[in-house]
């Protein structure tokens, strides 16, 4: 098994096809907080069986970070075989695509014996997110599939799905589980990625899904507290005496201290 799993400290969730041994080798050294070996969208139907075997083999050895396996969706011909493979593997988690019910998450967890990350990437999934979240270890916003399910234009921005993203974050926070933003598709637009990652943090996401190792460093930068944030958080904690009180030009109370403590915990992590 990899190092101890702390999803709330996870910033980067790197997806890669389990059918690509070169990508797996690179991912071991890339420095992502969590790696997801994908059996679903990234793998051609003809390669599903070999990718499944490769994923199980890959997690047999030690990794420097936790590793998950994303199975094919319920209702596909590969779903049950994937669950059986994950159950006998040393994967730390299982990722379920197109989650739309709490029942599905419970079933996957019971079958595999693994914590479940649920991908919310359909209209039905968004509306059921409040029921799905308590059964999961965390939620992942599947932004590409969500755009497609909503029949948005191919060049649609995040604005039309902003309400859905907020609902996913709300569901995760209400259930007390981690939540991760979707992928950014343009591998060459480093500035665009940084802007979207920063926006995701401001929406309340703990981290972001990635599709290339080159996105890891800017993701970590976007989700790490700045020096100014850390200094202010430390000052708030030190100034607090137990009740509502003045801090500089503002009033602070316990909720502000708890927020500051979370900033310090993430900075230390």
N, C-alpha and C positions, 0 to 999 in steps of 0.2 A: 504494500500500500504506500501511497505518497504521504507527504507531511499532513499534519492534522488539518481538517477541512474547516474553514471559516468563511462562509459565503458572504457575510457582511463586509469582510475585508477584501473581497474579490473585486478587482477593477476590470480586468480583461478576461473575456471568455472567447478563446480562439477555436473556431470551427475549422476542421479540415477533413477531406475525404479519407475514410479508412482504407480505401483502395489504392492510396498513393504512399508507398513506403518512403519515398524521398521526403514528402511533406511531414510524415510522422517523425522521421529522424531529425529534421530541422526543428520541429515543435518541441522536442525534448530540451533543446538548448536555447529556445527563443525567449524564455522568461515570462510567458503568460502566467496569470494567476490560476487559470483553469483551462484545460484543453478538452475539446469535445471531438471524439472520433465519430464521424458522421457516416451512417449507413443509409441515410434517406436521400435528400435532394442532390447531394454531391456525387452520388454513385449511380451509374447506369444500371438498368434492370439486369443486364447480362452479368454484371459484376457483383451483384448483391451477396451471393453466397461466399465468394472469395473475400469480399470486404469484411463480412461478418467474422470469418476465420482470422483475418488479419487483425481486426480490432481486439479479439480475445487474446491473440498471441502478443500483441503490443503491450497490453496491460499486465502481462505475466511478469515483466521486469519492472524494476524500480524507476519511478519518474520523480523529478524534483518538484512537481506540482500535482494536485489532484487531477484525475482524468475521468471523463464521463464518456458514455457511448450514447449517441442519438439513434434510437430505433426507428424503423419505418412505422407509419401510422396505423392505428387500428382500422381493420377492414381491408388492409392489403394482404397479399399472400405471404409476405415476409414477416409480418408483425409477431406472430407466435414464436417463430424460429428465432427471431432477434431477442425476444424476452428470455427464452431458454438459454441462449448464449450469454446474455448479460448476467443471468442468475449464476452461472458457473464461472464467470470471469472475476477478475480482481479489480474491475472498474469501481471507482468511488461513488459514482452516481449514474443514473439513467436519465436521458433527456427524451421527453415525449413530444412529438410534433402535433400541431393542430388540436391541442387539448380543448375539449368542449364540455367536460362533465367531471364532477368530483369522483363519480364511480370509476371512470377510466383511470384516474390517478391512483385511487386505492387499489385497483386491480393490478396495475403495473408494479406498484410498490410491494404488494403481497407476492406477486409471481417472482420478482427479481430479488427481493430482499434488500433493495438499494433505495437510498433517498432519491426522490423524483424531482427533476426540474421540469416544469410544465411550460411549453411554448404556447403563448396566447397569440394566435395569428389569423383568427377569423372573427367575423361579427358575433357568431355564437359563443366563441371563446371569451371575447371581451365581456359580453353580457353575463357569462357564467363565472367570471374571474373571482368574484367574491366567494363562490362555493369551491372553486378549484384551489385557491391559495392555501386554505387551512390544511389541505391534504398533501401539500407539496413542501419541498425544501426551499423552493423559490420559483419565481416566474421569469420568463424571458419573453420580451415583446418581439414577435416575428413580423417586422414591419413590411418586408417585401410581400409576404403572403397576405398580410392584412390589406395592403393596397389593392392587391389582385382580387381579394374576396369582396372588397367594396366597389370594385369595377372602376377604380380611379384611372386617369390617364397615366401612361408610362412615365411621363415627366412630372408627375405630381410631387409636390413638396411634402413636408411633414405637417403642414398646417391642417389639411383635411383629416388627419388622424390624431391631431393633438388631444382631442377629447378622449379618444380610445387609450392613448398613452397615459393620460392622467387617471383613467379608470383602472388601468393595470397597476399603476403605482399605488393608488388608494387601496386596492384589494390586497396587495402585498403588505402594506403597512398595517392595515387592520388585522391581518393574520399574523403579523410579526415575522415575516419571512423576507428574504432578499429578493431584489428585483433588478433585471438587467435590460438595458436598451437594445434595440435592434442593430443591424449591420449598416455600414455606410458603404455603398457599392463602388464608388469611384476610387480606385487604388492610387491614382496619380494626384488626386486633389488633397494634399496634406492639410492645407488650410481649411478646406471644407470639412474634413474629418474632425479637426480640432474644434471648429465651431459647433458641430453637431454633438460632439462628446461633451463639451462645456454646457450646451443646452440641456443635454440629458441629465447631467449632474444637477442642474438648477431645477429640473422637473422632479428630482428626488430619486433617480436611479442610483443604485450602488455601483454599477459598472456598465460595460458595453460589450456587445457581441462583435467579434472581429472575424475577418475572412483572410487576413494576410499578416504574417509576423511583423511587417513594416508598420502596422498600425498599433503595435503594443506600446512603444515608447510614448507617442503622443496621447494614447489613451491613459496611461499611467499619470502623465503630466496633468491632463484635464481633470482626473478624478482625485488627485492628491491635493490636500489643503495647501494654500500658499503660505509663505512665511508670515505674511500679515495676518492671515486667518489664525494660524497657530499662536502667534504672539497675543492676539486679542483673546482667543479662547483661554489661554493660560491666565491672562489678566482677569478675565471674568470669573474663573474658578477660584483664583486667589482672593478676589474681592468679596465673594459671596459669604454672608454670615447667617443665612437661613431664612430670610424673609425678603419681601420686596424692598429694594433699596436703590439708591442712585449709583450709577456707574458712568462717570463722565457726564455726557449730556442726555443720558437716557435712564430709564428704569429697568432693572433686571429682577427676575425672580427665578424660581427653581427650573422652569422650563428652559430658560436661557442657559443655565448652568449645565443641564443635561445635554443640550445641543453642543455646548462648548466641549464637554467631556467626549462626545462622539468625534468631534474634530480631532482632539488630541489622541484618541484611540486609533483613528485611521492614520494619523501622522506617524505614530509609533509603529503601526503595523507595516 
